[in-house]
Amino acid sequence: MIDRMNIDSALYPTDLEALKSVFIQICEEGHVEPGLPAAEKLAADLVRLFQSGMTDETMQLIAARARFQAVKQAG
């Protein structure tokens, strides 16, 4: 994926598709229904990760799994 962080902070359709793919995978793994507060937090976390420069889908997936597990364990 192209590093556009220095160009603008817009999310393009391909970016949204990649984020959606990670979101769906984490929701399925964690048995979280889209629309629930946990899913909304996950979506917001994914956008923040992307905007902070983490644009690689594999790295997003690893980071999202770790964050989701930490939130799940905290209750």
Secondary structure as a PSIPRED ss2 file (coil, helix, strand):
# PSIPRED VFORMAT (PSIPRED V4.0)

   1 M C   1.000  0.000  0.000
   2 I C   1.000  0.000  0.000
   3 D C   1.000  0.000  0.000
   4 R C   1.000  0.000  0.000
   5 M C   1.000  0.000  0.000
   6 N C   1.000  0.000  0.000
   7 I C   1.000  0.000  0.000
   8 D C   1.000  0.000  0.000
   9 S C   1.000  0.000  0.000
  10 A C   1.000  0.000  0.000
  11 L C   1.000  0.000  0.000
  12 Y C   1.000  0.000  0.000
  13 P H   0.000  1.000  0.000
  14 T H   0.000  1.000  0.000
  15 D H   0.000  1.000  0.000
  16 L H   0.000  1.000  0.000
  17 E H   0.000  1.000  0.000
  18 A H   0.000  1.000  0.000
  19 L H   0.000  1.000  0.000
  20 K H   0.000  1.000  0.000
  21 S H   0.000  1.000  0.000
  22 V H   0.000  1.000  0.000
  23 F H   0.000  1.000  0.000
  24 I H   0.000  1.000  0.000
  25 Q H   0.000  1.000  0.000
  26 I H   0.000  1.000  0.000
  27 C H   0.000  1.000  0.000
  28 E H   0.000  1.000  0.000
  29 E H   0.000  1.000  0.000
  30 G H   0.000  1.000  0.000
  31 H C   1.000  0.000  0.000
  32 V C   1.000  0.000  0.000
  33 E C   1.000  0.000  0.000
  34 P C   1.000  0.000  0.000
  35 G C   1.000  0.000  0.000
  36 L C   1.000  0.000  0.000
  37 P H   0.000  1.000  0.000
  38 A H   0.000  1.000  0.000
  39 A H   0.000  1.000  0.000
  40 E H   0.000  1.000  0.000
  41 K H   0.000  1.000  0.000
  42 L H   0.000  1.000  0.000
  43 A H   0.000  1.000  0.000
  44 A H   0.000  1.000  0.000
  45 D H   0.000  1.000  0.000
  46 L H   0.000  1.000  0.000
  47 V H   0.000  1.000  0.000
  48 R H   0.000  1.000  0.000
  49 L H   0.000  1.000  0.000
  50 F H   0.000  1.000  0.000
  51 Q H   0.000  1.000  0.000
  52 S C   1.000  0.000  0.000
  53 G C   1.000  0.000  0.000
  54 M C   1.000  0.000  0.000
  55 T C   1.000  0.000  0.000
  56 D C   1.000  0.000  0.000
  57 E H   0.000  1.000  0.000
  58 T H   0.000  1.000  0.000
  59 M H   0.000  1.000  0.000
  60 Q H   0.000  1.000  0.000
  61 L H   0.000  1.000  0.000
  62 I H   0.000  1.000  0.000
  63 A H   0.000  1.000  0.000
  64 A H   0.000  1.000  0.000
  65 R H   0.000  1.000  0.000
  66 A H   0.000  1.000  0.000
  67 R H   0.000  1.000  0.000
  68 F H   0.000  1.000  0.000
  69 Q H   0.000  1.000  0.000
  70 A H   0.000  1.000  0.000
  71 V H   0.000  1.000  0.000
  72 K H   0.000  1.000  0.000
  73 Q H   0.000  1.000  0.000
  74 A H   0.000  1.000  0.000
  75 G C   1.000  0.000  0.000
